[in-house]
Amino acid sequence: MKKILFAILLMATPALAESPPASEASIRELMAMTNVRAMLDQMYGEIDGMMEQSMKDALGAKQLNAEQQKITDEFRADIMEVMRAELSWDKLEPEYLRLYQETFTQFEVDGMIAFYKSDSGKAMVEKMPRLMPSLLKMVVGLTQDMRPKLNAVREEFVAKIEAAEKKEAEAKKTVEKK
């Protein structure tokens, strides 16, 4: 009897029933409310800054002359230009729409839209761009702290590969001698 009542409740409650995929219009509304395009633009700035820092880290204490610095700056600008062109909003938007439709039901998107219309949702949209750089710095800091451990794991891997290669070469020599 409980199973029948539960089934009736499921059929009678639209929120619990299966919802169709989200409409393109509602996804566009959600993406506009959450500033997806602006976050993408912010991401480019963050990537550019990380690339600049990585290039400085790779050079270590080596000082570049004016010509080398110009070449380095042009290289970074060229990389960013390619990224902006290949990952432009015009190319990404159709994929965002497709992925959102594959992932979220209309009921879920409607719920997100309601949340982002609330004061809490508006605060999240407003403050998230300020939070993201701090989160990124934290992750980069943690990965820098991991670098010696990762290098040790890499060195062990290389040593094992070289040992296996040497063992195979010795085995081949043994077979050739016979």
Residue, then its C-alpha position, 0 to 999 in steps of 0.5 A: m500500500k505504501k508503494i502505491l501511495f508513493a507512486i501516486l505522490l510521484m505522479a502528482t508532484p511535478a517537482l518530483a516527476e521527471s522533468p524535460p531537458a532545459s530549454e535553450a531560452s532558460i539556459r541562456e537566462l541562467m548563463a546571463m544571470t551567472n555572468v558566464r561570458a564575463m567569467l570566461d573573460q576573467m579567466y583569460g586574464e588569470i591565465d595570462g597572469m599565470m603564464e607570465q609568472s610561469m615564464k618568470d619561474a622557468l627563467g629563474a634568476k636569469q635576467l632578460n635583455a630588452e630584446q628577449q623581454k620583447i620576444t617573451d611578451e610577444f610570445r605570451a600575447d600570441i598564445m593568448e590571442v590563439m586562446r581567445a580566438e579558439l575559445s571565443w564565446d561564439k565557439l563556446e556558447p553552443e557547447y555550453l548550451r548543449l552541455y547544460q541541456e544534457t546535464f540539467t532538466q528544466f526543473e533544475v534550471d528553473g530552480m537555479i534561476a530562482f536562486y540567482k534571482s534571490d539576494s543570496g544568488k545575486a551575492m554569489v554572482e557578485k562576489m564569485p569573481r573576487l573569490m576565484p583569484s584567491l582560490l586560484k592563488m591558493v591552488v597554485g601555492l599548494t601545487q608549488d609546495m607539491r613540486p618537490k614531491l612530484n619531482a621525486v615521484r618523476e625521478e623514481f619513474v624515470a629510474k624505473i623506466e631506465a632500469a626496465e630498459k636496461k634489463e630488456a637490453e641485457a636479456k636481448k644480449t643474453v638471447e643473442k649469445k645463445 
